[in-house]
Structures are given as C-alpha cells and as structure tokens.
C-alpha cells in the first residue's frame, strides 16, 4: 500500500485538547445559563408568590397554624388578615386577639394593624427572628377570672423572644389610654416584659405628658405588673379602677382637680387575680390643685392600695397639703373590709378649709365663724364609716386644737383652745376656753349622734368688761366710758340639737345666771323706757343711775324662762323683779318692785321699812316683747297665764 497524503501525527496531537477544552467551556456556559435561568425563574416565582401573599394575605390555614403555635393550654390566639412580604421581611397582622380558654369571654387583649419586621438568623429558631413590632393600637379591655379546670400543672410556656423593638401608636390598658409607646420587648419564661418604655398620655386639647417605666405581662400566671414615673392625672386611673371592681376609689380620686399641671407620679402596680394579689403604689407630688373644691398650693404623699381577692387596705403615708395660711401633715389607713379609717394628723391650716376638704362642708359655704392663723390641731383615731353614725361602732376620735383668735357670731375670741372626742356615738367638747373682750370665757358641749340628737352645754364668763359688751350689743364701734363694770354669766342647757339652730328651746331645759357690777344698767335698751317712768316719780334721778348692779336668775323649761330673780341695786333705786319670758315669740311678763335708795345699804334698808306702806305704788309691770317692752303700773300678783 502506498503512502498517500494525510495529517501529520504531531499536528493532530496538538489540536485535539484545545478543541475539547472549547467544547467543555461551551458546555459549562450552557449549564450556568440554564442554572441562572432556573434561579431567576424560581426567584421570580418566589417574588410572585411573596407579592401575592403580601397582596391577598396568607391562606387561612396558614394563619390558623401560626395562631395554634402561639396558643397555650389556657390561652388561645386568633389572627386575622395575615400577610407576608419577602422583599421587606415584614409580617403584617390585621387583628390579633388573646382569649382565655374554657369560658365564653370577650378577648383579654387585642392588637390591630401589627407589622412584624423579621431578621432571619440561621443559628436561631424562627421566633427569635423578630426584630421589631409596630402596632397601630393595642387594648387590654378586661381581666376576667381564669376558668378552673382542676388542672394544677403549669401551662406550656411560649418560646422565648427578643429583644424586640416595639412601637405602639395607641394603647388602652384597662381604660388607661396612651399614645406614642416605644419600648424594648422580650418574652422569657412565658412572660412578656416591656423595658425602657416611654409613652405619652393626655386628652383632647391637653399637652402630652411623658411616662417612663416597665410593664410585665405573665399570661401563664395570669398576672401583670408595671413600674413607672412621670406626670399623670390620677383621674385617668378611674376607668381602670372601675374595671377591676373598685369604683369607690375612683370616685375619691375624682375629687382632685389640677388646673395647671398633673402631679408627678412614681408608680408601681401588680394585679394577679389568679393568685389573689393586687397592689398599687403611688408617690405623688403636685403644685397648685383643688381637692373637694378647696384650692391648695401643693401636696405630696404616698398611696398604697393592696389586697388579695379584693382591696384589703388603702394606706396614705407622708401626706402633706399646703395652703398659704398653713399645712396638714399626717397619715391614714382605710380597711374596706372592716369599714374603718384610722388616721393621725397635725394641721396649721384654717380648720374650716380642712373640714371642707373632708367633704363635711362645701368650699363656698359661708359660716358665722372664722379663724386666725396659724390655727393648730392634732387629730387621731378611728372612724367606722360602715356602721351607722348613731351607733357605737369602732369610731374613736380625739382632736386637740388652739387658735390665736376666732370670730363667731360677730364676737372675737382670743387664744381659743379646746379638745373634742367622738366615741360610742357621742361627741364631747371639753376644755373650751378663750378670752373675750379681755375677760375669760369657757364651756363644754356633749352631743349624742343618735336619732334624738340631744345635747347638753355649759358656758361661763368671768370679768368681761361690760362697756365693750354693751357697745357690741348696740353695734357701736367703740364703747362709752362705762367705768370698771364687769359681766359674769353661767349658762346650762339640755335638749334636742334642733333647738340650737331654731333658738326656740321648746323642749330644752336649763338655767341662766347673769351678774353686772358697777354698771350703767339703765342704759341697757330693755330698761330705757323704765328710766322715764322713774324720772317722773323722782325728777333728776336719771343723773344718779350710773353705778348700778344687776343680778338675774332664771330657769328654762319647755320654751319658758321662769325668772326667779331680777335684782338691781342702785344709788337712787333698788328693784326686785320676777316673771316669765317665752322663747317662741320673745314675749315677756315681768313685775318689778321699785324701792327708794339701795336696800343693800343701812340708809336704803331704813327708808324701805319706813315707807313700806307707800312703796307699793312703785310696782311696775313689763309686757310686750324683749325687743319692745311696754312698762306700766301693775299689781304685785299680775302675770301672764
């Protein structure tokens, strides 16, 4: 066989590997292209599915599966309108509700417009992927009792979560409304903890008030607690207290008004009905405010309310209320189950303001009494507000008071002191003492608080300047020169309390004794017309009527004063009188025996015995009323029947 033309071996061995490499390169390029197309297709499909899920939401079965995963043996979670965005890694939940299982109850908690931002972590479980939660509104409307299924085993705990940044536009926790909530949320050991919380409160037209603190919700233990500080109007707690079954405390809080700014509050709160625990602690300090309509310049105090199945104790400690004229410092404790209030207080505040703050009087009610300041009072005891005030109960109160001065009924009393006790349904005021017109006055009062409302009172006056009493009785600004005349009086009364206000004394009894020494008796308006009658008998006798003495003794019975003694001892005349006076219409029927000169002297006594047959012409009768007496000649036996 002859050799023919062909391809040299060496050339063919050099080109073959190059062609193969080219074929391999083209094959890899095609595979990469096909893989890229597949990946792009899968990505497009995933994005399409994600866009579809974000647009129309997750299937209901998926939403229910997520809800079941979040539920426990005692609580059920319900989700509505759940969607997911793969592009932004954001899970949106239209509505989320938490229910207590085993009972037909409204939701315990609700959240609307929730957006959960995810940050996948390959080394962590799915729930820990949550980075932040934004909630449009959250509400905890009610906290019902858990159903008792007889299972004491602890419920299954939810998986741990956090830390998660939380933002809630609006929140309503048992009626306590807030907005602009920002916090760091963690879920550990089955409990939700909000730390570093900041929220704002405020109503329409009010400036926002910042509160800072923490909040802990433990669904497994059925309890929640919080701590915080900031400016908060306590009236915003009224709805919360109503929903937990204590509207009375809310009504008491409602007595506060804050025209400028609410008080600064440091608060801690725990409410665990499942464990029969509840506690609320408030440390308050405030500037100008009003309580029961009484304006104060500031107050501070600590309020602690605690209990088990119900509120057991309300304690107020370190209480201080300031007004321009003084302050009140004290503490009190309210035991709702025993219906008692125990307290201790010291006050330099106007006593009427204190009484008005306690709700006994209206702030604007005008009374015929006023106190100088600082008036001091120390009070302590126990008030049984559950028992009828007319019964004994547990009420036992003592008050010691003093005032530099007070005005009552137009009379001014200096250096007033006194003590009061309320026990076994009886109010007793003792050691009442003061200086009036420079003289000494004192007295005591006993008032029973039963249905009959009886009273007994005693009063006495010593060395009271008569000229000043006379000027006061006549409305004169300054007394005339009445010498050194003094007034002494003793009054004792027993009867129903209504007689004090009616001043008719229809069923009261008692005695009155009045003495004037070296006084101008006949200048008393009651005796003015008598002077004219005596002057007609003895002309010019009125010039000698300036150093007379008066003694009156009378008994009161069923609205009638039986005047057993009305003696006047004077330089020109001496008078011995007796008769009656009626309190209902202030009418009188008195007979006066008038004698020449003073029967208390040797000369007067001698003239009396010498002129006895003729002295009968000086028997004078007083009729009419105390305000307008009518004087006339009378028989000694005359009188009103």
KEFIMI-94561 format. One record per atom (N, C-alpha, C): x, y, z. Coordinates in steps of 0.02 Angstrom, whole numbers, plus 50000, padded with zeros to 5 digits. Example, Ala and Ser with C-alpha at 12.3 -4.5 7.8 and 13.67 -1.06 7.14 Angstrom:
BEGIN
506604971650390;506154977550390;506604983550390;506424988850354;506844994750357;506455000250394;
//
This chain:
BEGIN
500454994050000;500005000050000;500455006050000;500325010149956;500745016049950;500505021349998;500965024950023;500785030450069;500475036050031;499935038650055;499605044450025;499635050450071;499375055850045;499365061950087;498935061050149;499075064150204;498705063750268;498925069150316;498655068650378;498785073650431;499345071150474;499855075150482;500425072950522;500195071450593;500485066550624;500285064450692;500415069850743;500975072950733;501135078150782;500635083850782;500395085850724;499905091450722;499245089450752;499035083350736;498375081250765;498415080750840;498965078450869;499015077950942;499015084650976;499215089850940;499235096550972;498555099850973;498135098950921;497495102550916;496925099150954;496945092850966;496385089350998;496205091951069;496685092751113;496505095351180;496195102251178;496425106351132;496155113151128;495425112851110;495235108751063;494535108251044;494105105651101;494375100951136;493985098151192;493865103251246;494375106951259;494285112251310;493755117251289;493735118751224;493245123451200;492545120651208;492495114051191;491835110951198;491615110851272;492115109451316;491945109451387;491725116351411;492085121451386;491905128251407;491205130051385;491045128151322;490375129651297;489845125751337;490025119651356;489545115651395;489415118751464;489945121051497;489855124251563;489465130651558;489585134451505;489215140651496;488475139351487;488335133951449;487625132351440;487305130151506;487675126051546;487395123951610;487285129851658;487785134451659;487715140351703;487125144651680;487055145251615;486505149251589;485835146051608;485825139251598;485195135851616;485055136551692;485605135951734;485505136751806;485285143751824;485585148651789;485385155651802;484655156651783;484455153851726;483755154451706;483295151251758;483525145251783;483105141851834;483065145851898;483655148551919;483655152551980;483225158751972;483295162051914;482895168051902;482155166351902;482005160651871;481305158551869;481045157151940;481465153551980;481245152152049;481175158652089;481665163352079;481615169752115;480995173552094;480885173552028;480285176952004;479665173752032;479695166952034;479115163452062;479025165052136;479605165152174;479565166752245;479315173852256;479595178452215;479365185452222;478635186052203;478445182252153;477745182552134;477295179852189;477515174052217;477125171352273;477115176052332;477725179052347;477755183852403;477315189852391;477345192252327;476915198052311;476185196152317;476025190052296;475335187752301;475135187152374;475585184152416;475425183452487;475375190252521;475825194852500;475785201552530;475155205152510;474895203652448;474315207152424;473665204252452;473605197752452;472975194652473;473025191352540;473625190652570;473705187652636;473835180252632;474065177652688;474195170552692;473535166752690;473545160652666;472935156652669;472715155852742;472065154952748;471775154552815;472085148852854;472235143352821;472535137652855;473215139552884;473595143552846;474245145552871;474165150152932;473695154952928;473575159452985;473365155653047;472925150653037;472705146753095;473275142553123;473715140253080;474285136353104;474745140753147;474865146853125;475275151553165;474935152953231;474275153953230;473905155453292;473945149553340;473875143353313;473915137453357;474615136753387;475125138653349;475805138253375;475915143153432;475555148753431;475625153753483;475175152453543;474685148153537;474205146953591;474505142353643;474205142453704;474415138153759;473805134253783;473895130453836;473335126553863;472785131053892;472965136953916;472485141453948;472265147153903;472655148853853;472515154653812;472525152753738;472065155753701;472025154653629;472165161153593;472545160653538;472715166453497;472325165953432;472035171553410;471655171753348;471945177353305;472085175753241;472395180553195;471935181753136;471925187953112;471525189753054;471955193853006;471845192652939;472165196452886;472925196452894;473215190552890;473935189752896;474245189652827;474755193652817;475115193752753;475855194052766;476245192352714;476975192052722;477305194952660;477815199052672;478205201952618;478915199352622;479115195452570;479795192752569;480305198152555;480095203152515;480565208452497;480775212552558;480305214152601;480475218252660;480515214152724;480435207552718;480435203052776;479965205752831;479345207052810;478865210152856;478225205952856;478005204052916;477385200452926;476865205252952;476305205752918;475765210252938;475165206352963;474895208553019;474315205353050;473775210753060;473215209753027;472685214753032;472405215053103;472245209253133;471975209053200;472255202853236;472425203753299;472645198153341;472275198553407;471995192953430;471605192953491;471835187153536;471815188453602;472005183553652;471395181853694;471225175353699;470645173153736;470855168453792;470455168353846;470525163253898;470115157153877;470425151353876;470085145353855;469595142953909;469075139553888;468615136353934;468065140953959;467995146953931;467465151553953;467275155953895;466625157653893;466385162253842;466495169453866;467075172153850;467265178753875;467515182953816;467455189553822;467745193753770;468505193153771;468835195653719;469565194953717;469895198453777;470415195153802;470795198153856;471225203853829;471495202853769;471915207953738;471805207853663;471865213653631;471785214353559;472315218953532;472555217353471;473035221553436;472795222353365;472845228353337;472635229753269;473205233053231;473235231453167;473735234553125;474445233053147;474605226653156;475255224653182;475725222853123;476325225653124;476835224053074;477435221253111;477635215153094;478205211853125;478775211653075;479325214953091;479915215153047;480385209553067;480575205353018;480975199353031;481705200453012;482145197053047;482855196853031;483085189753041;483085185752988;483245178552996;483955177553024;484005172853069;484645170853098;484685163253093;485145161053053;485165153953037;485295149753098;485675152453146;485835148553205;485305149053260;484775152653248;484255153653298;483585150853274;483135149053319;482475146753298;482065152453268;481545150453232;481145155353197;480885161153238;480565160053298;480285165653335;480805171053353;481435169053359;481935173953378;482155178253319;481845177153261;482005181253204;481685188153209;481195188953252;480825195353255;481295200953278;481305206353240;481735212053256;481345217753287;480755219053260;480355224553287;479625223153272;479195226253314;478475225653305;478165232553308;477775234153258;477425240553257;476675239153260;476345242053311;475635240753322;475255247353316;474735247153277;474325253253270;473925254553334;473645249353363;473275250153426;473285243553464;473335244153530;473325238353575;472855239953632;472455234953652;471995236053708;471975229853751;471935231153816;471835225953866;471195227853902;470605226353873;469975229153899;469745226253964;469825219753973;469575216454034;470075211254057;470035209754123;470455204354151;469985199754189;469645195154154;469165190654188;469525185254227;469155182054271;469435176454308;469555170554262;470105167054275;470255161154235;469775155454252;469595151454203;469175145554218;469565140554260;469215137454306;469525132454350;469375125554321;469895122654290;469795116154260;470075110554304;470295112254365;470565107254410;471255104854393;471575107854343;472245105854323;472745110654354;473135108254401;473625112554435;474305112454401;474375108654347;475015108454313;475145114954277;475765117254276;475915123654243;475785123254169;475525128554139;475395128554067;476045128554028;475985126353966;476575126353923;476795133453909;477435134653915;477705141353905;477805142853831;477695149153813;477825151253745;478585151653734;478805150953671;479525151353658;479785158253674;480425158453693;480745164853708;480785169153646;480785175653658;480775180453603;481135186753624;481555189353579;481825195953592;482575196053596;482845202153607;482465208353617;482155210953552;481565213953559;481195216553502;481015223853516;481135228053468;480935235053474;480185235453460;479825238753504;479095239153500;478885246353494;478435247553447;478135254153439;477385253253433;477005256653477;476275256253477;475995263253473;475605264553421;475335271253411;474825272953464;474365268353478;473845269353528;473795263153572;473695264153638;473615258653684;473065260253734;472695255153753;472155255853803;472195249753848;472495250553907;472575245153955;472085246354012;471525242654012;471005243354064;470775250554072;470695253954015;470445260854017;470975266054024;471605264154037;472145269054040;472425269853970;472265275553939;472435276653869;473095280353862;473475278353811;474125281453797;474255281353723;474745285153701;474935285153631;475685286153627;475965284453569;476675285353559;477105280853604;476905274453612;477285269953655;477885267153617;478465267553650;479075264453623;479405260653680;479625254453665;479915250453717;480335244853686;480705241553729;481085235553710;480725229553740;480525224853698;480105219253719;480505212753718;480415208953772;480685202153775;480155197553801;480205191153780;479735186153804;480155180353830;480205180053896;480635174953927;480245171253980;480305164653980;479965160654030;479215161354028;478935162753970;478205163453963;477925170153982;478355175053999;478125181654020;478365186953971;477925191753959;478085197353915;478345203153957;478925205753938;479235211253975;479365217053928;479095222853945;479225229053909;479685233353953;480295234353930;480775238253969;480945244653932;481215249553969;481405255953940;480805259053903;480215258253932;479625260753899;479545268253905;479285271253853;479115278353851;478445279053817;477985282353851;477335283553820;477075290353841;476595292753803;476295299253815;475555298353830;475315302253878;474605302353894;474355309553886;473705310253884;473415316853876;472765316453838;472305320753856;471665320853823;471635326153770;471045326853738;470965332053686;471105338953715;471515342653679;471675349453700;472185349953756;472445344153779;472935344153833;473635343053805;474145345953836;474825344353814;475005337253832;475395333953790;475585326953806;476025326653868;475935321353907;476315320253968;476705313753962;477345314053975;477795308453966;477805303954028;477735297454017;477815292454069;478365287554046;478775285554093;479305280754078;479265275054128;479415268954105;479405263354151;479415256754116;479195251654152;479185244854127;478495241754138;478365236554098;477725233054103;477855225654093;477555221454135;477655214254131;476975210754130;476875206554079;476255202754073;476435195354072;476145191754119;476295184554126;475645180754115;475485178754052;474855175254040;474805168654077;475365165054084;475335158554117;475135159354190;475415164454224;475235165754294;474625170154300;474365172554243;473785176954242;473915182954288;474425186754271;474615192554312;474965197654267;474925203954287;475325209054254;475535214154306;476085217454293;476355222454339;476715227754299;476825233454331;477165238954297;477495243454349;477985247154326;478315252254366;478445258154319;478365264054345;478475269754302;478485276254340;478645281554305;478645288254334;478495293254279;478255298954300;478085304154252;477515308254278;477215312154235;476645316354253;476005312954229;475555311654276;474935308254260;474375310854304;473825312554273;473225314554310;472915308154340;472875307654407;472585301554436;471885300054413;471535305154388;470855303854363;470865299054304;471435298354271;471475293654216;471495286454240;471555285554305;471525278854333;470825276854353;470345281354348;469665279854370;469355274154331;469435274354264;469155269054224;469485262354240;470145262454251;470505256354269;470215253454334;470125257654384;469865255354448;469145252754441;468765255954398;468085253554388;468085246554358;468545245254312;468545238754278;468825233254322;469195235054373;469425229854419;468985229554480;468405232954478;467905232154530;467965236754589;468315242454582;468395247154638;468215254254616;467575255454598;467385262154577;467415267354632;467345265154697;467355269954752;468025273554757;468565269854746;469225273054747;469275278054691;469005276354633;469005281054577;468605287254592;468045286554627;467635292354646;468025296854694;468425293854738;468825297854784;469365301654746;469665298354696;470175301754655;469865307554617;469235306854598;468905312054559;468835318654596;468945318654661;468905324854699;469505329454686;470015326854651;470595330854635;470485334654569;470725340854567;470745344754506;471435347854500;471695347954438;472365350554426;472325355754370;472245362154388;472155367254336;472775368554294;473365367654322;473975369254285;474305362954257;474535358554301;474885352554279;474725346854326;474675340854300;474535335054343;475135333654387;475045329654439;475595328354485;476115323854453;476715324254482;477235319454463;477115313054502;477115307454466;476925301054495;477505296154488;477655292754542;478085286854540;477645281054560;477525276454513;477015271454524;477295264454514;477015259754551;477135252654540;476455249154549;476355243954509;475695241054506;475765233654491;475395229554529;475375222354515;474655220054524;474415216454475;473725213954477;473745206654455;473595202054501;473615194954486;473005191654516;472425192054483;471815188954511;471895181454521;472275178154477;472345170954484;472675169054550;473135173354574;473475171954638;473185176154695;472615179554683;472305183854734;472785189154760;473135192354714;473595197654732;473425203954693;473465209454728;473395215954695;473735221254737;474085225754704;474445230954739;474545236854693;474405242754718;474525249054682;474865253854729;475425256454708;475805261254748;475925267554707;475735273254735;475825279654701;476175284554747;476715287354723;477045292854758;476885299154719;476535303754751;476275309654716;476595315954743;476715320654699;476915327454719;476635332154666;476345337654690;475985341954643;476035349154667;475945353654619;475905360754634;475185362754647;474965368454622;474275370854635;473755365754612;473255364654653;472725359854638;472115361654680;471585357654671;470985358354711;470775351354733;470545350954796;470275344654821;469615346254855;469085343054832;468405344554857;468245351954850;468505355054798;468375362054785;468815366854824;469245364454868;469675368754908;470355369554872;470555375654855;471205376454822;471775375554871;472295372054848;472905371154888;473495373054844;474035375154876;474625377254839;475085371354822;474975365654854;475375359754838;475215354054886;475355347954865;475275342254909;475745336754886;475865332054931;476295326354917;476085320654963;476255314554944;476085308854986;476185302354948;476145297054984;476215290354956;475575286454970;475275283754918;474655279854924;474805272654906;474625268054951;474715260954938;474045257554945;473835254054893;473215250254893;473395243054879;473225238454925;473385231454914;472825227054939;472885220554924;472375215854945;472505209054917;472005204554926;472055197954897;471485197154848;470935193854868;470375193254823;470025199854809;470095204654854;469825211354846;470295216254879;470155222654871;470585227654903;470505227054979;471065226055012;471065224855084;471275231055123;471695235155095;471975240855133;472155246455086;471995252555108;472225258555073;472605262755125;473245263755113;473665267455161;473935273655127;473885279155162;474175285555139;474685287655191;475305288255170;475845289955216;476205296055190;476515299755237;476895305655217;476465310955184;475815311155201;475365315855170;475515322955193;475555327555146;475655334555163;475265338855113;474855343255140;474455347855100;474625354955122;474785359255075;474995366055091;474485371055064;474365376155105;473995382055085;474375388155110;474195394055087;474575399955109;474575400855185;474025398855219;474005400155291;474285394455333;474445388755302;474705383255342;474715376755302;474785371255338;474835364755306;474525359455349;474425353555319;474195347555354;474685341955340;474915338755393;475355332955387;475035327055423;475075321255392;474775315555426;474815309155386;474465304255410;474425297655378;473745294655395;473515290155353;472885286755366;472895279955334;472455275655358;472395268855333;471655267055329;471445264855270;470745262955259;470725255355253;470295252255293;470185245055290;469475243855264;469395242755198;468725242055171;468315236455202;468635230855219;468255225255246;468005226755316;468395230455355;468185232355423;467795238855422;467765242255364;467425248655357;467685253855407;468345254055415;468635258755462;469185262855429;469285268855455;469835273255435;470205275255499;470825273555503;471235275755559;471715281155533;471845286255574;472225291955549;472585295355606;473095299255586;473455303855629;473605309955587;473505315855614;473625321855575;473775327755621;474175332255596;474315338655628;474225344155576;473885349455597;473705354555548;473835361555576;474085365855533;474105373055547;473695376755495;473285373055459;472855375755407;472205378255439;471865382755405;471215385155426;470755379155438;470505378155499;470095372155512;469495371555467;469185377055447;468615376655403;468815373955335;469425375555312;469655372855248;469765365255254;470025363155311;470115355955320;469445352455320;468955355255355;468295352255357;467985352055287;468085357355249;467815357455181;468155352355137;468815351355146;469165346355107;468915339355122;468715338155184;468455331655203;467745330555180;467445335755149;466775334955121;466215336255169;466365338355230;465825339755278;465465346155259;465825351055234;465535357455213;465735358755141;465335362655106;465525364955040;466055370355046;466485370654995;467035375454998;466785382655000;466215383954966;465955390754961;465425392355014;465295387755059;464785388955109;465025393955161;464615398955173;464795404255220;464555402255290;465005402755338;464835401255407;464995407255451;464615408155505;464735413855550;465325412655597;465865410055569;466455408655610;467065409155565;467605411855592;468235412555555;468805411955604;469355409055580;469935407755623;470525411955601;470905414255652;471565417155638;472055411455624;472585413055591;473085407855576;473775410055600;474205405155617;474075397955608;473675394955666;473135391655648;472745387955697;473005380755699;473135378255758;473445371655764;472925366555786;472965360555757;472525355055776;472905348555769;472825344255818;473115337455815;472525332555823;472465328055774;471905323455774;472155316355763;471815311655794;471985304555785;471365300455804;471365294255780;470825289855799;470615285255743;470025282455751;469735277655704;469025279755689;468855279955624;468175281455602;467875275255572;467315272955599;466955267255572;466425269855524;466585269855458;466125272555410;465605267455387;465685261155408;465205256055389;464615255855436;464725257355499;464185257255548;463785263755545;463175263355568;462765269355573;463105274155621;463155280455600;463495285255642;463175285955710;462535284055715;462195284555779;462385278855826;462685273455799;462865267955842;463565268655869;463775263755908;464435264155938;464975262655887;464905256955851;465405255255801;466095255055830;466595256555788;467285256855810;467555263955811;467115268855801;467335275755797;467605278255864;468195280955863;468505283755923;469005289055900;468815295355905;469215300855877;469345305955932;469945308755930;470125314155976;470465319755937;470265325855954;470545331855922;470725336855976;471335339355974;471545344956017;471715350855971;471445356655988;471525362355943;471645368755982;471965373355949;472045380155976;472105385055918;471875391055930;471905396155879;472085402755912;472505406755880;472675413355909;472065417855914;471565416555874;470955420455877;470435417655830;469805418755848;469255416855804;468675421555815;468255422055764;467655426255767;467055421855756;466585421855803;465985417855799;465385422155818;464895422355774;464305426355788;464465433655798;464995436055767;465205443055774;465635444455833;465705439655880;466135440455938;466835437855924;467335441455948;468025439255938;468285436056002;468595430155994;468885426456049;469635425756037;470025427456087;470745427056081;470995420756118;471535417856091;471855412156124;471385406456137;470995404456087;470495399156096;470835392256097;470615388056143;470865381256148;470275376556161;470365370256147;469835365456160;470045358456138;469655353656160;469765346556143;469085343456127;469095338656081;468475335356061;468605327956054;468125323956076;468145316756066;467475314456037;467515309355994;466925306055967;466995298655980;466565295956022;466615288856040;465925286356061;465765280156041;465125277156060;464535281456041;464575284755984;464025288755961;463915295255998;464425297656034;464365303856073;464955308356057;464805314656041;465315319756031;465365323956094;465965324556121;466075328356182;466625333556169;466465339856180;466965345256175;467095347856246;467725347556265;467915349656333;468485354656330;468615357656388;469175362456395;469125368056344;468515369956327;468425375756283;468555382056322;469025385956301;469215391956338;469485397156290;469365403456307;469605409056266;469535415456306;469805420756277;469735427456306;469275431456261;468765434556290;468285438556252;468245445456284;468395450656246;468405457556271;468865458256332;469365453956337;469825454256393;469615450056452;469005447256451;468785442956504;468865435656484;468735431156532;468825424056519;468155420756507;468115416656455;467515412656441;467735405456433;467295400856453;467445393756450;466795389956443;466855383556424;466245379556417;466395372456397;465865368756387;465905361856366;465265360056329;465285354756289;464715352656249;464715345056244;464115342256249;464025334956239;463445334156191;463575330556135;463075329656084;463025322256066;462425319456074;462315312456055;462135312355981;462385307255946;462295306755874;461755301755854;461325299955903;460785295355886;460215299255854;459655295955843;459105299255809;458825305155848;458865304955914;458595310455953;459045316655950;459695315755938;460175321155932;460115326155991;460195323656050;460155327956108;460825331156123;460805336556161;461425339956179;461375342356251;461955343456280;461995346956344;462605351556339;462525357656363;463055362656357;463095366856420;463695368856435;463825373456490;464305378856467;464185384956489;464625390556472;464655395256531;465225398456538;465305403356592;465765408956568;465635414756595;466045420756579;466225424156645;466855426556648;467095429956708;467485436156688;467335441656726;467715447856719;467715450456647;467155449956614;467105452656546;466895459956551;467275464656522;467105471756526;466415473156498;465985476056540;465295477156519;465235482456466;465645487656468;465585492956420;465695490356349;466145485456341;466275482756275;465705478156253;465425474456300;464845470356284;464255474756264;464165480156301;463615484856287;463695488056218;464315490056202;464445493056137;464315487956081;464525481756092;464415476556041;463665475356031;463285475056086;462565473856081;462215479356045;462465485556051;462145491256018;462445492855950;462945488855929;463255490055864;463705496055862;463925498455920;464355504255923;465075502155908;465445506155870;466135504255854;466595504455915;466475509255961;466885509956020;466445510556081;466625507656138;466215508156199;466265515056230;465725516956263;465735523056301;466105521856367;466255527156401;466595526456465;466105523656516;466155517056528;465685513956574;466005512056640;466575514756655;466915513156717;467225506256714;467205502956771;467505496356776;466995490856783;466425491756753;465905486756757;466115480256724;465935474656755;466105468056728;465485463656726;465505458956680;464955454256670;465185447256691;464745443856727;464845436756743;464215433056724;464295427156694;463705423356671;463845415956677;463325412256692;463345404956692;462715402456656;462815398256607;462255395656567;462325388056564;461765384656574;461745377356569;461105375456532;461185371456477;460615369556436;460645362156420;460055359056416;459975352056395;459365351656351;459425348056293;458845347456250;459035344556183;458565344556135;458705342156067;459155346956029;459565344255985;460045348455949;459695353455904;459095351855880;458745356555836;458605363155870;458545363155937;458415369355972;458985374255966;459595371655956;460175376155950;460095380555889;459835377755834;459775381455772;459135385555769;458585382855797;457955386655796;457935392055849;458315391155903;458335395855959;457655396855991;457215392055984;456565392356017;456555388456082;457005383656090;457095379956153;456435377156179;456015374656134;455345372456154;455365366456202;455845362056193;455865356156236;456515355856276;456885361356277;457515361456315;457395363756386;457875362256427;457855364556496;458555366956516;458575371156568;459225373656590;459155379456637;459695382956647;459705388656694;460175393956667;460035400156687;460435405856667;460535410356728;461165412456736;461315417156790;461775422456762;461565428856770;461955434556743;462035439656799;462645442256804;462795447356854;463195452956823;462985459256839;463365465156819;463535469056882;464155471456885;464375475156943;464605482156921;464335487256959;464515494256947;464445496056873;463845494556847;463725495756776;463165500756767;463105503156707;462555507656690;461975503356664;461645500056714;461125495356697;460565498556657;460375504656677;459795507856646;459935510656577;460555509856555;460695511456485;460605505456439;460465499756468;460295493956427;459625495356392;459575494256326;458965496156290;458325493556322;458355487656353;457755484856383;457475489456438;457905493056475;457685497156532;457615504556514;457695506456451;457695513556433;457045517056452;456475514056433;455835517256449;455685517156523;455965512456561;455855512256633;456155518456666;456715520756639;457025526756668;456555532656664;456175533256610;455705538856604;455165538556657;454925532456672;454405531656723;454685533556792;455295531156807;455595532756872;455765540156877;455965543156821;456115550256822;455505554556835;454915551956815;454305555756829;454125555556903;454325550156938;454195549657009;454695553757049;455335553057030;455865556757064;456245560557011;456075566957000;456415570756947;457175571056958;457525570356903;458255570656905;458595564356928;458205559056941;458505552956967;458955549656915;458835551056849;459235547856797;459975549756802;460125555456834;460825557556841;461195553256891;460825549556933;461145545456984;461205538056962;460935536456903;460935529456880;461545527956838;462115527456870;462735526056832;463185520856865;463015518656927;463425513756961;462985508456992;462585505256950;462105500356974;462365493256962;462065488556996;462235481456988;461605477556972;461685472356930;461115468356908;461255461056920;460755457456946;460785450256955;460145447156927;460235442256882;459665438856852;459765431356859;459245427956883;459235420756887;458595418156855;458665413156810;458075410556776;458165403156761;457605399656759;457585392656741;457205391956675;457455387656631;457125386456566;456785379656568;456155379556547;455785373256544;455255373956489;455295369556438;454805369256384;454695376056351;455235379456336;455195385656300;455005391756341;454995391056407;454815396756450;455365397856502;455605404056505;456075405956557;455685408356619;455775404956674;455465407056737;455985411156774;455895417756773;456375422356804;456215422756878;456625419656919;456515419756991;456845425757024;457315428756991;457665434457021;457875439256967;457685445556976;457925450956934;458035456956980;458625457357009;458775462457059;459255467557030;459075473957044;459505479557026;459645483457090;460275484257105;460475488257164;460815494557138;460485500357151;460755506657128;460775511957182;461055517557164;461125522957212;460445525957229;460015526857179;459365530157189;458805525157200;458845519457169;458305514457173;458605507557182;458215503157210;458355495957208;457725492557183;457815487557141;457255484157108;457305476757120;456735473657136;456685466457142;456135464157095;456315459957047;455825457856997;455775450356990;455255448256954;455145441156940;454635440856883;454565434956853;454085434256799;454285428756750;454065429556687;454185424456637;454365427756570;454715423656529;454865425656460;454795419556415;454455420456358;454315414956312;454795415256253;455135409756239;455635409656186;455325409556117;454725406856110;454425406156043;454295412856011;453965417356047;453815423956018;454175429656054;454635427856101;455035432756138;454605437456180;454005435256198;453575439556240;453785438956313;453595443956353;453795444256424;453205446156467;453245444356530;452775446656581;453155446856647;453405452856664;453815453756723;453485458856769;453605457956834;453385462756884;453995464956924;454085471656928;454655474556963;454405478457024;454695477157083;454565481057143;455135486157150;454965492457144;455465497757146;455465500957215;456055501657245;456135504657311;456635510357307;456515515457350;456975521057352;457645518857381;458155521857355;458855520657376;459035513257368;459605511557392;459875504757385;459715500857448;459305495657442;459125491657500;459725487957529;460275487857491;460865484457517;461265488757565;461075495157574;461415499557622;460965500557683;461275503057740;460885504457801;460355509757787;460535514857750;460055520157736;459485517557693;459655513857641;459135511257597;458665506557633;458945502157677;458525497557714;458065501257761;458325506657794;457905510457840;457335513957803;457495516857745;456965520157706;456445515157684;456675509057666;456205503857643;455705502157698;455945501257759;455495499457813;455045505257833;455295511257828;454885517057846;454345518457796;454475516857733;453995518557679;453645512457651;453655506957689;453365500757662;452635501657640;452205504957678;451515505457653;451465509157587;451945513857576;451895517957515;452295515257456;452755510657470;453185508257416;452805504157365;452195501857381;451815497857334;451645501757271;451665508357273;451505512257214;452045511457161;452625508457179;453165507557132;453175500557101;452615496957105;452565490457070;452435491856997;452895489556955;452865490956883;452855484356845;452465484156792;452405478156750;452735479456683;453105474356658;453395474456591;453065469156549;452755471056494;452435466456448;452705467756377;452375464956328;452635465756260;453155460456244;453705462656213;454235458056195;454905460556222;455395456356218;456065458256241;456315464056200;456155464256135;456405469556092;456005476056100;455385475556123;454965481456130;454535480756193;454835481556252;454455480756315;453975486556326;453405485056357;452915490056374;452875490456450;453005496456478;453025497356551;452395500756574;452125498256633;451505501156661;451465499356734;451025502856771;450905501156841;450575494256843;450725490556896;450465483756899;450345481756971;449905476756981;449835473657045;450385468457053;450575467357115;451115462657127;450945455757103;450305453957101;450105447257083;449975446457008;450085451756970;449935451356899;450425446556864;450225443956809;450655439556770;450275436456713;450655434156666;450365431056607;450225423756620;449605421756605;449415414756616;449405411156549;
//
